[in-house]
Amino acid sequence: MGQRLPASDTVESLEPLPLAYLAAPTDQKDQDHLRLLSIFHYVYGGIALLFGLFPVFHIVFGIMMIRSPQTFAQPGQPPAPKFMGYLVIAMGSCFMLLGFITGGLTLYSARCIRQRRRRLLSLILAGVNCFFVPLGTALGVFTFIVLLRDSVRPLYANSPGAGAE
């Protein structure tokens, strides 16, 4: 019952834990969240690139309107003017370009998050992604939540190329 601890194990001789040790679980949590955020950016970037291919139908439709306008004319009505076909092609091309740019930048942001670089670029792209409801909005909000934490900022400050923000 009355066992005595050696002098080296007494409470008075214990040193306090270093602050780095106490901060380790939060740092690990931030690392895990950044890893997941990077994965979600890769997935969403691939989806955005895939959806960027949908306007191909509009482009083909516009080409058909230019090449054979009588196909789309109502009986007894004149065919649509050729500029309508060019307008459909232009709009389809713009939406396709928008999808490819958004998807490509999201994939690049995923790479930057993985390498802990260009935090500002990822934050700006998170704001842009918020316009693409619902997946882009969810990704953008979660990106803001993770990258605006005070504990995440030092992870970006210590990485190579951090001054390129």
Salt bridges, closest charged atoms under 4 A:
ASP30 OD1 - ARG149 NH1 2.70
